[in-house]
Amino acid sequence: MFIGGNDILHTDNTKRTTTSGTPQDTDGMWYDNYLKAKKLYVEVIETLLAVADVEFIFNPSNHDFMSGFYLCQVVEAHFHNNENITFQTDMRHRKYYMY
């Protein structure tokens, strides 16, 4: 199980504020941070897939509610042909995993 979201991008707009408008001290431009986060998710998931099937579960966040969702949608699209990964990337705040 891999949990995506959780404020990975920390801000939700070009003004470096959260979804609610709280200013955040961030390093780098929003687009660079987005690309780095995408690269990180892809690399981590590829590492996990080398040893097991993966279920990716998106957890909507309070800092990057929209941009975190977009990021997870792109990651899901990246792996759309991989049969060893499943995704729960909808906006529900409560999701379940059966073990």
C-alpha positions in Angstrom: 0.0 0.0 0.0 1.3 3.4 -1.0 -0.5 6.5 0.4 -0.3 9.6 -2.0 -1.3 13.1 -1.1 -0.7 14.2 2.5 0.5 17.8 1.6 3.3 16.6 -0.6 3.1 19.8 -2.6 2.5 22.0 0.5 0.8 24.7 -1.5 -2.1 24.9 -3.9 -1.5 27.9 -6.2 1.1 30.2 -7.7 1.0 32.5 -4.7 2.5 29.9 -2.3 -0.5 29.5 -0.1 -2.5 26.5 1.0 -6.0 25.8 -0.3 -7.4 28.0 2.4 -5.0 30.9 1.6 -2.4 30.4 4.4 1.0 31.7 3.2 3.7 29.0 3.2 7.5 29.3 3.1 8.5 27.0 0.2 11.7 26.5 -1.7 11.5 26.4 -5.5 8.8 27.3 -8.0 5.4 25.6 -7.9 6.0 23.9 -11.3 9.4 22.6 -10.3 8.0 21.2 -7.1 5.2 19.5 -9.0 7.6 17.9 -11.4 9.9 16.7 -8.5 6.9 15.2 -6.7 5.8 13.4 -9.8 9.3 12.0 -10.4 9.5 11.0 -6.7 6.2 9.1 -6.8 7.1 7.3 -10.0 10.5 6.3 -8.8 9.1 5.1 -5.4 6.3 3.1 -7.1 8.7 1.5 -9.6 10.9 0.4 -6.7 7.9 -1.0 -4.9 6.6 -2.8 -8.0 10.0 -4.6 -8.3 9.0 -6.6 -5.1 5.2 -6.6 -4.9 1.9 -5.4 -6.3 1.0 -1.9 -5.2 -2.3 -0.3 -4.2 -2.0 3.5 -4.5 -4.4 5.3 -2.2 -4.8 9.1 -2.5 -5.4 11.0 0.7 -6.8 14.5 0.0 -4.9 17.1 1.9 -5.7 20.5 3.5 -2.6 22.3 2.0 -2.7 21.1 -1.6 -6.3 19.9 -2.0 -6.4 20.5 -5.8 -2.8 20.2 -6.8 -2.4 17.0 -4.8 -5.4 15.5 -6.6 -4.0 16.5 -10.0 -0.6 15.0 -9.1 -2.2 11.6 -8.2 -4.2 11.6 -11.4 -1.0 12.1 -13.4 0.7 9.2 -11.6 -2.3 7.0 -12.2 -2.1 7.9 -15.9 1.6 7.1 -15.9 1.0 3.6 -14.8 -2.3 2.9 -16.7 -0.8 -0.1 -18.6 0.7 -1.7 -15.5 -1.4 -4.6 -14.2 0.4 -4.8 -10.9 -0.9 -1.5 -9.5 -4.3 -0.4 -8.6 -5.5 3.1 -7.7 -8.0 4.8 -5.4 -7.6 8.4 -6.4 -11.1 9.8 -5.9 -11.8 12.7 -3.5 -13.3 10.7 -0.7 -11.5 11.4 2.6 -12.2 8.0 4.0 -10.9 5.0 2.1 -10.5 1.4 3.1 -7.9 -1.2 2.5 -8.6 -4.9 3.2 -5.6 -6.9 4.4 
